[in-house]
Each structure stands twice: as C-alpha cells, then as structure tokens.
Amino acid sequence: MHQTDTGALIAKLRKERNLTQKQLADQLHISDRTISKWERGAGFPDVSLLEPLADALHCSVVSLLEGRLVEEPAEIDVRSALAVLIRESRSALRRDWSRRFGILCCLLIAGFVIFGILDRSGAFLQKVERSYTVGIW
C-alpha cells in the first residue's frame, strides 16, 4: 500500500468519470486541496472516507488500498483490508519513531561538539572567587 499508487489510481478514476477535484471534494464534503494532496501522494485518505471515495469513483475499497484495480469476489474480505491498514499504520509509526530517534541522536552529537568546543576554549575554566563578609557584634 503506497500513497503514490493510491493517488495515481484516484486521479485516473476521477478523470475517467470526468470529475474535477472540486466536484469530487464536494461529494465527499472535503476540500479540493485534500484531493490534490492524495493524488500527489502526499497523503492518504482517512479510513472514514475510503468507502464514500470508493463509491464516488465506482471502485472497491480494496482497490484504493492496493493502489490498483483488483477483481474482488462477491464478498469483501474485511479482515484482509484491515490487516493492510494496520500494517501500514504500524510501519508509519515505526518510521515516525525512527525519525524522532535520529533527530535526538543528531541533537546529542551537536551538544557534545558544542560542549567540546567551549571546553577547549576555556569557557568553563573561569576563576571563581568567593568572599565572605563577617561582621562581629
């Protein structure tokens, strides 16, 4: 399940039905920018929009998930469709956490480099003087 494949399928089916992005967006009660984002592969339709989108494009939800037109049996295998969605969400979550971990590592390395530069320049070796004033009564 790839966003670019699904986006290309949405664009192809929309054009076959002679619909503009605005007309399709009006049918789904969303903005035409959202349709554009899907078709460019920059996003994926929300789960709640898959069935209305499939109905508007006269295709199946499984076809949208696969990113290509597929012949389906008379009965839709909901479990396989859900399995595809779960697998995609897990991989997206994994990519998100990997990205966060990478950013954290880069920040730590940058912090150590800055600390090393400041330490070599003597920024942490400032003379500390303490004086106490004691008054005797």
KOLROFI-653819 format. One record per atom (N, C-alpha, C, O): residue in three letters; atom name; y, x, z. Coordinates in steps of 0.2 Angstrom, whole numbers, m for minus. Atoms other than C-alpha are relative to their C-alpha. Layout:
N
+--------+-------+-------+-------+-------+
| residu | atome |     Y |     X |     Z |
+--------+-------+-------+-------+-------+
|    ala |    CA |     Y |     X |     Z |
...
+--------+-------+-------+-------+-------+
END
This chain:
137
+--------+-------+-------+-------+-------+
| residu | atome |     Y |     X |     Z |
+--------+-------+-------+-------+-------+
|    met |     N |    m6 |     4 |     0 |
|    met |    CA |     0 |     0 |     0 |
|    met |     C |     6 |     5 |     0 |
|    met |     O |     8 |     8 |     5 |
|    his |     N |    m6 |    m4 |     0 |
|    his |    CA |    16 |     9 |    m6 |
|    his |     C |     6 |    m5 |    m2 |
|    his |     O |     5 |   m10 |    m6 |
|    gln |     N |    m6 |     4 |     1 |
|    gln |    CA |    33 |     2 |    m6 |
|    gln |     C |     2 |     0 |    m7 |
|    gln |     O |     5 |    m5 |   m10 |
|    thr |     N |    m2 |     0 |     6 |
|    thr |    CA |    37 |     8 |   m23 |
|    thr |     C |    m4 |    m4 |    m5 |
|    thr |     O |    m2 |    m7 |   m10 |
|    asp |     N |     5 |     4 |     4 |
|    asp |    CA |    21 |     0 |   m31 |
|    asp |     C |     2 |    m8 |     1 |
|    asp |     O |     2 |   m11 |    m4 |
|    thr |     N |    m2 |     7 |    m2 |
|    thr |    CA |    26 |   m17 |   m22 |
|    thr |     C |     6 |    m1 |    m3 |
|    thr |     O |     7 |    m7 |    m6 |
|    gly |     N |    m7 |     1 |     3 |
|    gly |    CA |    44 |   m15 |   m28 |
|    gly |     C |     0 |    m1 |    m7 |
|    gly |     O |     3 |    m5 |   m10 |
|    ala |     N |     1 |     0 |     7 |
|    ala |    CA |    39 |   m12 |   m46 |
|    ala |     C |    m3 |    m7 |    m2 |
|    ala |     O |    m1 |   m10 |    m7 |
|    leu |     N |     4 |     6 |     1 |
|    leu |    CA |    27 |   m27 |   m45 |
|    leu |     C |     5 |    m6 |     1 |
|    leu |     O |     5 |   m11 |    m3 |
|    ile |     N |    m5 |     5 |    m1 |
|    ile |    CA |    41 |   m38 |   m38 |
|    ile |     C |     5 |    m1 |    m6 |
|    ile |     O |     7 |    m6 |    m8 |
|    ala |     N |    m5 |     0 |     5 |
|    ala |    CA |    53 |   m33 |   m51 |
|    ala |     C |    m3 |    m2 |    m7 |
|    ala |     O |     0 |    m6 |   m10 |
|    lys |     N |     4 |     2 |     6 |
|    lys |    CA |    40 |   m35 |   m65 |
|    lys |     C |    m1 |    m8 |     0 |
|    lys |     O |     1 |   m11 |    m5 |
|    leu |     N |     2 |     7 |    m1 |
|    leu |    CA |    35 |   m53 |   m59 |
|    leu |     C |     7 |    m4 |    m1 |
|    leu |     O |     7 |    m9 |    m3 |
|    arg |     N |    m7 |     4 |     0 |
|    arg |    CA |    54 |   m58 |   m56 |
|    arg |     C |     2 |     0 |    m7 |
|    arg |     O |     5 |    m6 |    m9 |
|    lys |     N |    m2 |     0 |     7 |
|    lys |    CA |    58 |   m53 |   m74 |
|    lys |     C |    m4 |    m4 |    m5 |
|    lys |     O |    m1 |    m7 |    m9 |
|    glu |     N |     5 |     4 |     4 |
|    glu |    CA |    43 |   m62 |   m81 |
|    glu |     C |     2 |    m7 |     1 |
|    glu |     O |     1 |   m11 |    m4 |
|    arg |     N |    m2 |     7 |    m1 |
|    arg |    CA |    49 |   m78 |   m73 |
|    arg |     C |     8 |    m1 |    m2 |
|    arg |     O |    10 |    m7 |     0 |
|    asn |     N |    m7 |     1 |     2 |
|    asn |    CA |    67 |   m75 |   m80 |
|    asn |     C |     5 |    m2 |     6 |
|    asn |     O |     9 |    m6 |     6 |
|    leu |     N |    m4 |     1 |    m6 |
|    leu |    CA |    74 |   m74 |   m62 |
|    leu |     C |     5 |     6 |     1 |
|    leu |     O |     3 |    11 |     0 |
|    thr |     N |    m4 |    m5 |    m3 |
|    thr |    CA |    89 |   m64 |   m56 |
|    thr |     C |    m2 |     2 |     7 |
|    thr |     O |    m5 |    m2 |    10 |
|    gln |     N |     1 |    m2 |    m7 |
|    gln |    CA |    89 |   m55 |   m40 |
|    gln |     C |     3 |    m5 |     5 |
|    gln |     O |     0 |    m7 |    10 |
|    lys |     N |    m3 |     5 |    m3 |
|    lys |    CA |   101 |   m68 |   m34 |
|    lys |     C |    m3 |    m6 |     1 |
|    lys |     O |    m4 |    m9 |     6 |
|    gln |     N |     4 |     7 |     0 |
|    gln |    CA |    91 |   m83 |   m39 |
|    gln |     C |    m6 |     1 |     5 |
|    gln |     O |    m8 |    m4 |     8 |
|    leu |     N |     6 |    m1 |    m5 |
|    leu |    CA |    75 |   m76 |   m30 |
|    leu |     C |     2 |     1 |     7 |
|    leu |     O |    m1 |    m2 |    11 |
|    ala |     N |    m2 |    m1 |    m7 |
|    ala |    CA |    85 |   m71 |   m15 |
|    ala |     C |     2 |    m7 |     3 |
|    ala |     O |     1 |    m9 |     9 |
|    asp |     N |    m2 |     7 |    m2 |
|    asp |    CA |    92 |   m89 |   m14 |
|    asp |     C |    m6 |    m4 |     1 |
|    asp |     O |    m6 |    m8 |     6 |
|    gln |     N |     6 |     4 |    m1 |
|    gln |    CA |    74 |   m96 |   m15 |
|    gln |     C |    m3 |     2 |     7 |
|    gln |     O |    m6 |    m2 |    10 |
|    leu |     N |     3 |    m3 |    m6 |
|    leu |    CA |    69 |   m85 |     0 |
|    leu |     C |     5 |     0 |     6 |
|    leu |     O |     3 |     1 |    11 |
|    his |     N |    m6 |     1 |    m5 |
|    his |    CA |    86 |   m88 |     9 |
|    his |     C |     1 |     7 |     3 |
|    his |     O |     2 |     8 |     9 |
|    ile |     N |    m1 |    m7 |    m2 |
|    ile |    CA |    89 |   m69 |    10 |
|    ile |     C |     6 |     2 |    m5 |
|    ile |     O |     8 |    m1 |    m9 |
|    ser |     N |    m5 |    m3 |     4 |
|    ser |    CA |   102 |   m58 |     2 |
|    ser |     C |    m3 |     3 |    m6 |
|    ser |     O |    m8 |     6 |    m6 |
|    asp |     N |     2 |    m3 |     6 |
|    asp |    CA |   101 |   m51 |   m16 |
|    asp |     C |    m1 |     8 |     1 |
|    asp |     O |    m5 |    11 |    m2 |
|    arg |     N |     1 |    m7 |    m2 |
|    arg |    CA |   103 |   m34 |    m8 |
|    arg |     C |    m7 |     2 |     2 |
|    arg |     O |   m10 |     7 |     1 |
|    thr |     N |     6 |    m1 |    m3 |
|    thr |    CA |    87 |   m36 |     1 |
|    thr |     C |    m5 |     1 |    m6 |
|    thr |     O |   m10 |     5 |    m6 |
|    ile |     N |     4 |     0 |     6 |
|    ile |    CA |    78 |   m40 |   m16 |
|    ile |     C |     1 |     7 |    m3 |
|    ile |     O |    m4 |    10 |    m5 |
|    ser |     N |    m1 |    m7 |     3 |
|    ser |    CA |    86 |   m24 |   m23 |
|    ser |     C |    m3 |     5 |     3 |
|    ser |     O |    m6 |    10 |     0 |
|    lys |     N |     3 |    m5 |    m4 |
|    lys |    CA |    80 |   m14 |    m9 |
|    lys |     C |    m8 |     1 |    m1 |
|    lys |     O |   m10 |     6 |    m1 |
|    trp |     N |     7 |     1 |     1 |
|    trp |    CA |    62 |   m20 |   m11 |
|    trp |     C |    m2 |     3 |    m7 |
|    trp |     O |    m6 |     7 |    m7 |
|    glu |     N |     2 |    m2 |     7 |
|    glu |    CA |    62 |   m17 |   m30 |
|    glu |     C |     1 |     8 |    m1 |
|    glu |     O |    m2 |    11 |    m5 |
|    arg |     N |    m1 |    m7 |     0 |
|    arg |    CA |    69 |     1 |   m27 |
|    arg |     C |    m5 |     4 |     4 |
|    arg |     O |    m6 |    10 |     3 |
|    gly |     N |     5 |    m4 |    m4 |
|    gly |    CA |    55 |     5 |   m15 |
|    gly |     C |     3 |     2 |     6 |
|    gly |     O |     0 |     6 |    10 |
|    ala |     N |    m3 |    m2 |    m6 |
|    ala |    CA |    67 |     7 |    m1 |
|    ala |     C |    m1 |    m4 |     6 |
|    ala |     O |     0 |    m2 |    12 |
|    gly |     N |     2 |     4 |    m6 |
|    gly |    CA |    60 |    m6 |    10 |
|    gly |     C |    m6 |    m5 |    m2 |
|    gly |     O |    m8 |    m5 |    m8 |
|    phe |     N |     6 |     5 |     1 |
|    phe |    CA |    45 |   m19 |    11 |
|    phe |     C |     2 |    m6 |     3 |
|    phe |     O |     5 |    m7 |     8 |
|    pro |     N |    m1 |     6 |    m3 |
|    pro |    CA |    46 |   m37 |    13 |
|    pro |     C |    m3 |    m2 |     7 |
|    pro |     O |    m8 |     1 |     9 |
|    asp |     N |     3 |     1 |    m6 |
|    asp |    CA |    44 |   m44 |    30 |
|    asp |     C |    m6 |    m5 |     0 |
|    asp |     O |    m7 |    m8 |    m5 |
|    val |     N |     7 |     4 |     0 |
|    val |    CA |    27 |   m52 |    35 |
|    val |     C |     2 |    m7 |    m1 |
|    val |     O |    m2 |   m11 |    m5 |
|    ser |     N |    m1 |     7 |     1 |
|    ser |    CA |    35 |   m69 |    36 |
|    ser |     C |     3 |    m2 |    m7 |
|    ser |     O |     3 |    m8 |    m8 |
|    leu |     N |    m2 |     2 |     6 |
|    leu |    CA |    42 |   m68 |    19 |
|    leu |     C |    m5 |     1 |    m6 |
|    leu |     O |    m4 |     0 |   m12 |
|    leu |     N |     5 |    m2 |     5 |
|    leu |    CA |    26 |   m62 |    10 |
|    leu |     C |    m3 |    m7 |    m4 |
|    leu |     O |    m3 |    m7 |   m10 |
|    glu |     N |     3 |     6 |     3 |
|    glu |    CA |    19 |   m80 |     7 |
|    glu |     C |     5 |    m3 |    m4 |
|    glu |     O |     4 |    m5 |   m10 |
|    pro |     N |    m5 |     4 |     4 |
|    pro |    CA |    36 |   m88 |     1 |
|    pro |     C |     1 |     5 |    m6 |
|    pro |     O |     2 |     2 |   m12 |
|    leu |     N |    m1 |    m5 |     5 |
|    leu |    CA |    38 |   m72 |   m10 |
|    leu |     C |    m5 |    m1 |    m5 |
|    leu |     O |    m4 |    m1 |   m11 |
|    ala |     N |     6 |     1 |     4 |
|    ala |    CA |    21 |   m74 |   m17 |
|    ala |     C |     0 |    m6 |    m4 |
|    ala |     O |    m1 |    m7 |   m10 |
|    asp |     N |    m1 |     6 |     3 |
|    asp |    CA |    24 |   m92 |   m21 |
|    asp |     C |     5 |     0 |    m5 |
|    asp |     O |     4 |    m3 |   m10 |
|    ala |     N |    m5 |     0 |     4 |
|    ala |    CA |    40 |   m89 |   m29 |
|    ala |     C |    m1 |     4 |    m7 |
|    ala |     O |     1 |     3 |   m12 |
|    leu |     N |     2 |    m5 |     5 |
|    leu |    CA |    33 |   m75 |   m40 |
|    leu |     C |    m7 |    m2 |    m4 |
|    leu |     O |    m9 |     1 |    m8 |
|    his |     N |     6 |     2 |     3 |
|    his |    CA |    17 |   m85 |   m44 |
|    his |     C |    m6 |     5 |     0 |
|    his |     O |    m9 |     6 |    m5 |
|    cys |     N |     6 |    m4 |    m1 |
|    cys |    CA |     5 |   m72 |   m37 |
|    cys |     C |    m3 |     0 |     7 |
|    cys |     O |    m1 |    m5 |    10 |
|    ser |     N |     3 |     1 |    m6 |
|    ser |    CA |    m5 |   m69 |   m22 |
|    ser |     C |     3 |     5 |     5 |
|    ser |     O |     6 |    10 |     3 |
|    val |     N |    m3 |    m5 |    m5 |
|    val |    CA |     0 |   m60 |    m5 |
|    val |     C |    m4 |     6 |    m1 |
|    val |     O |    m1 |    11 |     0 |
|    val |     N |     4 |    m6 |     1 |
|    val |    CA |   m14 |   m48 |    m8 |
|    val |     C |     2 |     4 |    m6 |
|    val |     O |     3 |    10 |    m5 |
|    ser |     N |    m3 |    m4 |     6 |
|    ser |    CA |    m7 |   m43 |   m25 |
|    ser |     C |     7 |     3 |     3 |
|    ser |     O |     8 |     9 |     1 |
|    leu |     N |    m6 |    m3 |    m2 |
|    leu |    CA |    10 |   m40 |   m16 |
|    leu |     C |    m2 |     6 |     5 |
|    leu |     O |     2 |    11 |     4 |
|    leu |     N |     2 |    m6 |    m4 |
|    leu |    CA |     1 |   m29 |    m3 |
|    leu |     C |    m3 |     6 |    m3 |
|    leu |     O |    m1 |    11 |    m2 |
|    glu |     N |     3 |    m6 |     4 |
|    glu |    CA |    m8 |   m19 |   m16 |
|    glu |     C |     5 |     3 |    m4 |
|    glu |     O |     4 |     9 |    m6 |
|    gly |     N |    m5 |    m3 |     5 |
|    gly |    CA |     7 |   m17 |   m27 |
|    gly |     C |    m3 |    m1 |    m7 |
|    gly |     O |     0 |     2 |   m12 |
|    arg |     N |     2 |     1 |     6 |
|    arg |    CA |    m3 |   m23 |   m42 |
|    arg |     C |    m4 |    m7 |     0 |
|    arg |     O |    m6 |   m10 |     5 |
|    leu |     N |     3 |     7 |     1 |
|    leu |    CA |   m10 |   m40 |   m49 |
|    leu |     C |    m8 |     1 |     1 |
|    leu |     O |   m11 |     5 |    m2 |
|    val |     N |     8 |     0 |    m1 |
|    val |    CA |   m28 |   m42 |   m42 |
|    val |     C |    m3 |    m7 |    m1 |
|    val |     O |     1 |   m12 |     1 |
|    glu |     N |     3 |     6 |     1 |
|    glu |    CA |   m40 |   m55 |   m46 |
|    glu |     C |    m3 |    m2 |     7 |
|    glu |     O |    m7 |     2 |    10 |
|    glu |     N |     2 |     1 |    m7 |
|    glu |    CA |   m44 |   m64 |   m30 |
|    glu |     C |    m6 |    m6 |     0 |
|    glu |     O |    m6 |   m10 |    m5 |
|    pro |     N |     5 |     5 |    m1 |
|    pro |    CA |   m59 |   m75 |   m25 |
|    pro |     C |     4 |    m6 |     2 |
|    pro |     O |    10 |    m6 |     4 |
|    ala |     N |    m3 |     6 |    m2 |
|    ala |    CA |   m56 |   m93 |   m21 |
|    ala |     C |     3 |     0 |     7 |
|    ala |     O |     8 |    m3 |     8 |
|    glu |     N |    m2 |     0 |    m7 |
|    glu |    CA |   m54 |   m89 |    m3 |
|    glu |     C |     3 |     7 |     1 |
|    glu |     O |     1 |    12 |     0 |
|    ile |     N |    m4 |    m7 |    m2 |
|    ile |    CA |   m41 |   m76 |     3 |
|    ile |     C |    m3 |     3 |     6 |
|    ile |     O |    m4 |    m1 |    11 |
|    asp |     N |     2 |    m4 |    m6 |
|    asp |    CA |   m48 |   m63 |    14 |
|    asp |     C |     5 |     2 |     5 |
|    asp |     O |     8 |     7 |     4 |
|    val |     N |    m6 |    m1 |    m4 |
|    val |    CA |   m35 |   m64 |    28 |
|    val |     C |    m1 |     7 |     4 |
|    val |     O |     3 |    10 |     5 |
|    arg |     N |     1 |    m6 |    m4 |
|    arg |    CA |   m44 |   m50 |    38 |
|    arg |     C |     2 |     6 |    m4 |
|    arg |     O |     4 |    11 |    m1 |
|    ser |     N |    m1 |    m6 |     4 |
|    ser |    CA |   m43 |   m38 |    24 |
|    ser |     C |     8 |     1 |    m1 |
|    ser |     O |    11 |     7 |    m1 |
|    ala |     N |    m8 |     0 |     1 |
|    ala |    CA |   m24 |   m42 |    21 |
|    ala |     C |     3 |     2 |     7 |
|    ala |     O |     7 |     7 |     7 |
|    leu |     N |    m2 |    m2 |    m6 |
|    leu |    CA |   m21 |   m40 |    40 |
|    leu |     C |    m2 |     7 |     1 |
|    leu |     O |     2 |    11 |     4 |
|    ala |     N |     2 |    m7 |    m1 |
|    ala |    CA |   m31 |   m24 |    40 |
|    ala |     C |     5 |     5 |    m4 |
|    ala |     O |     7 |    10 |    m1 |
|    val |     N |    m5 |    m4 |     4 |
|    val |    CA |   m19 |   m17 |    26 |
|    val |     C |     6 |     0 |     4 |
|    val |     O |     9 |     6 |     4 |
|    leu |     N |    m6 |     0 |    m4 |
|    leu |    CA |    m4 |   m22 |    36 |
|    leu |     C |     0 |     4 |     6 |
|    leu |     O |     5 |     8 |     7 |
|    ile |     N |     1 |    m3 |    m6 |
|    ile |    CA |   m10 |   m15 |    52 |
|    ile |     C |     0 |     8 |    m1 |
|    ile |     O |     3 |    12 |     2 |
|    arg |     N |     1 |    m7 |     2 |
|    arg |    CA |   m15 |     2 |    43 |
|    arg |     C |     7 |     3 |    m2 |
|    arg |     O |     9 |     8 |     0 |
|    glu |     N |    m6 |    m2 |     3 |
|    glu |    CA |     2 |     3 |    35 |
|    glu |     C |     5 |     1 |     6 |
|    glu |     O |     9 |     5 |     6 |
|    ser |     N |    m5 |     0 |    m5 |
|    ser |    CA |    12 |    m1 |    51 |
|    ser |     C |    m2 |     6 |     5 |
|    ser |     O |     2 |     9 |     8 |
|    arg |     N |     2 |    m5 |    m4 |
|    arg |    CA |     2 |    12 |    61 |
|    arg |     C |     2 |     7 |    m4 |
|    arg |     O |     4 |    11 |     0 |
|    ser |     N |    m2 |    m7 |     3 |
|    ser |    CA |     5 |    26 |    48 |
|    ser |     C |     8 |     0 |     0 |
|    ser |     O |    10 |     6 |     0 |
|    ala |     N |    m8 |     0 |    m1 |
|    ala |    CA |    24 |    21 |    48 |
|    ala |     C |     2 |     2 |     7 |
|    ala |     O |     6 |     6 |     8 |
|    leu |     N |    m2 |    m2 |    m7 |
|    leu |    CA |    24 |    23 |    67 |
|    leu |     C |    m2 |     7 |     1 |
|    leu |     O |     2 |    11 |     4 |
|    arg |     N |     1 |    m7 |    m1 |
|    arg |    CA |    15 |    39 |    66 |
|    arg |     C |     5 |     5 |    m4 |
|    arg |     O |     7 |    10 |    m1 |
|    arg |     N |    m5 |    m4 |     3 |
|    arg |    CA |    27 |    46 |    53 |
|    arg |     C |     7 |     0 |     4 |
|    arg |     O |    10 |     5 |     4 |
|    asp |     N |    m6 |     0 |    m4 |
|    asp |    CA |    41 |    40 |    64 |
|    asp |     C |     0 |     4 |     6 |
|    asp |     O |     5 |     8 |     7 |
|    trp |     N |     0 |    m5 |    m5 |
|    trp |    CA |    35 |    49 |    79 |
|    trp |     C |    m1 |     7 |    m2 |
|    trp |     O |     2 |    11 |     2 |
|    ser |     N |     0 |    m7 |     3 |
|    ser |    CA |    31 |    64 |    69 |
|    ser |     C |     7 |     3 |    m1 |
|    ser |     O |     9 |     9 |     0 |
|    arg |     N |    m7 |    m1 |     2 |
|    arg |    CA |    49 |    64 |    63 |
|    arg |     C |     4 |     2 |     6 |
|    arg |     O |     8 |     6 |     7 |
|    arg |     N |    m4 |    m1 |    m7 |
|    arg |    CA |    56 |    62 |    81 |
|    arg |     C |    m2 |     7 |     3 |
|    arg |     O |     2 |    10 |     6 |
|    phe |     N |     2 |    m6 |    m3 |
|    phe |    CA |    45 |    76 |    87 |
|    phe |     C |     2 |     7 |    m4 |
|    phe |     O |     4 |    11 |    m1 |
|    gly |     N |    m3 |    m6 |     4 |
|    gly |    CA |    51 |    88 |    73 |
|    gly |     C |     7 |     1 |     1 |
|    gly |     O |     9 |     6 |     2 |
|    ile |     N |    m7 |    m1 |    m2 |
|    ile |    CA |    69 |    84 |    77 |
|    ile |     C |     1 |     3 |     7 |
|    ile |     O |     5 |     7 |     8 |
|    leu |     N |    m1 |    m3 |    m6 |
|    leu |    CA |    66 |    88 |    95 |
|    leu |     C |    m2 |     7 |     0 |
|    leu |     O |     1 |    11 |     4 |
|    cys |     N |     2 |    m7 |     0 |
|    cys |    CA |    57 |   104 |    91 |
|    cys |     C |     6 |     4 |    m3 |
|    cys |     O |     8 |    10 |    m1 |
|    cys |     N |    m5 |    m3 |     3 |
|    cys |    CA |    72 |   109 |    80 |
|    cys |     C |     6 |     1 |     5 |
|    cys |     O |     9 |     6 |     5 |
|    leu |     N |    m5 |    m1 |    m5 |
|    leu |    CA |    84 |   105 |    94 |
|    leu |     C |    m1 |     5 |     5 |
|    leu |     O |     3 |     9 |     7 |
|    leu |     N |     2 |    m5 |    m5 |
|    leu |    CA |    75 |   115 |   106 |
|    leu |     C |     1 |     7 |    m2 |
|    leu |     O |     3 |    12 |     1 |
|    ile |     N |    m1 |    m6 |     3 |
|    ile |    CA |    74 |   130 |    95 |
|    ile |     C |     8 |     2 |    m1 |
|    ile |     O |     9 |     8 |     1 |
|    ala |     N |    m7 |    m1 |     1 |
|    ala |    CA |    93 |   128 |    91 |
|    ala |     C |     3 |     2 |     7 |
|    ala |     O |     7 |     6 |     8 |
|    gly |     N |    m2 |    m2 |    m7 |
|    gly |    CA |    96 |   128 |   110 |
|    gly |     C |    m2 |     7 |     2 |
|    gly |     O |     2 |    10 |     6 |
|    phe |     N |     2 |    m6 |    m2 |
|    phe |    CA |    86 |   143 |   113 |
|    phe |     C |     4 |     6 |    m4 |
|    phe |     O |     6 |    11 |    m1 |
|    val |     N |    m4 |    m5 |     4 |
|    val |    CA |    95 |   153 |    99 |
|    val |     C |     7 |     0 |     3 |
|    val |     O |    10 |     6 |     4 |
|    ile |     N |    m7 |     0 |    m3 |
|    ile |    CA |   112 |   147 |   106 |
|    ile |     C |     0 |     4 |     7 |
|    ile |     O |     5 |     7 |     8 |
|    phe |     N |     0 |    m3 |    m6 |
|    phe |    CA |   107 |   152 |   123 |
|    phe |     C |    m1 |     8 |     0 |
|    phe |     O |     2 |    12 |     3 |
|    gly |     N |     1 |    m7 |     1 |
|    gly |    CA |   101 |   169 |   117 |
|    gly |     C |     6 |     4 |    m2 |
|    gly |     O |     8 |     9 |     0 |
|    ile |     N |    m6 |    m3 |     2 |
|    ile |    CA |   117 |   172 |   108 |
|    ile |     C |     5 |     1 |     6 |
|    ile |     O |     9 |     6 |     6 |
|    leu |     N |    m5 |    m1 |    m5 |
|    leu |    CA |   128 |   168 |   123 |
|    leu |     C |    m2 |     5 |     5 |
|    leu |     O |     2 |     8 |     9 |
|    asp |     N |     2 |    m5 |    m4 |
|    asp |    CA |   117 |   178 |   134 |
|    asp |     C |     1 |     7 |    m2 |
|    asp |     O |     3 |    11 |     2 |
|    arg |     N |    m2 |    m6 |     3 |
|    arg |    CA |   119 |   193 |   123 |
|    arg |     C |     7 |     2 |     1 |
|    arg |     O |     9 |     8 |     1 |
|    ser |     N |    m7 |    m1 |     0 |
|    ser |    CA |   137 |   191 |   123 |
|    ser |     C |     3 |     1 |     7 |
|    ser |     O |     9 |     3 |     8 |
|    gly |     N |    m2 |    m1 |    m7 |
|    gly |    CA |   138 |   191 |   142 |
|    gly |     C |     4 |    m6 |     2 |
|    gly |     O |     7 |    m5 |     7 |
|    ala |     N |    m3 |     6 |    m3 |
|    ala |    CA |   144 |   174 |   144 |
|    ala |     C |    m2 |    m2 |     7 |
|    ala |     O |     1 |    m6 |    10 |
|    phe |     N |     3 |     2 |    m7 |
|    phe |    CA |   133 |   171 |   159 |
|    phe |     C |     0 |     6 |     5 |
|    phe |     O |    m2 |     5 |    11 |
|    leu |     N |     0 |    m6 |    m5 |
|    leu |    CA |   137 |   188 |   167 |
|    leu |     C |     7 |     0 |     3 |
|    leu |     O |    10 |     6 |     4 |
|    gln |     N |    m7 |     0 |    m3 |
|    gln |    CA |   154 |   183 |   174 |
|    gln |     C |     0 |     2 |     7 |
|    gln |     O |    m5 |     0 |    11 |
|    lys |     N |     0 |    m2 |    m7 |
|    lys |    CA |   159 |   191 |   190 |
|    lys |     C |     2 |    m6 |     5 |
|    lys |     O |     6 |   m10 |     3 |
|    val |     N |    m1 |     6 |    m4 |
|    val |    CA |   158 |   178 |   204 |
|    val |     C |     3 |     3 |     7 |
|    val |     O |     0 |     7 |    10 |
|    glu |     N |    m3 |    m2 |    m6 |
|    glu |    CA |   169 |   181 |   219 |
|    glu |     C |     0 |    m6 |     5 |
|    glu |     O |     2 |   m12 |     3 |
|    arg |     N |     0 |     6 |    m5 |
|    arg |    CA |   168 |   171 |   235 |
|    arg |     C |     4 |     3 |     6 |
|    arg |     O |     3 |     9 |     8 |
|    ser |     N |    m4 |    m2 |    m6 |
|    ser |    CA |   181 |   172 |   248 |
|    ser |     C |     1 |    m6 |     5 |
|    ser |     O |     2 |   m11 |     3 |
|    tyr |     N |    m1 |     5 |    m5 |
|    tyr |    CA |   182 |   163 |   264 |
|    tyr |     C |     6 |     1 |     4 |
|    tyr |     O |     7 |     7 |     7 |
|    thr |     N |    m6 |     0 |    m4 |
|    thr |    CA |   197 |   159 |   274 |
|    thr |     C |    m2 |    m2 |     7 |
|    thr |     O |    m4 |    m8 |     8 |
|    val |     N |     2 |     2 |    m7 |
|    val |    CA |   193 |   159 |   293 |
|    val |     C |     6 |     0 |     4 |
|    val |     O |    10 |     4 |     5 |
|    gly |     N |    m5 |     0 |    m5 |
|    gly |    CA |   205 |   153 |   305 |
|    gly |     C |    m2 |     0 |     7 |
|    gly |     O |    m7 |    m4 |     9 |
|    ile |     N |     2 |     0 |    m7 |
|    ile |    CA |   204 |   157 |   323 |
|    ile |     C |     5 |    m4 |     4 |
|    ile |     O |    11 |    m3 |     3 |
|    trp |     N |    m5 |     4 |    m4 |
|    trp |    CA |   212 |   145 |   335 |
|    trp |     C |     1 |     3 |     7 |
|    trp |     O |     4 |     0 |    11 |
+--------+-------+-------+-------+-------+
END
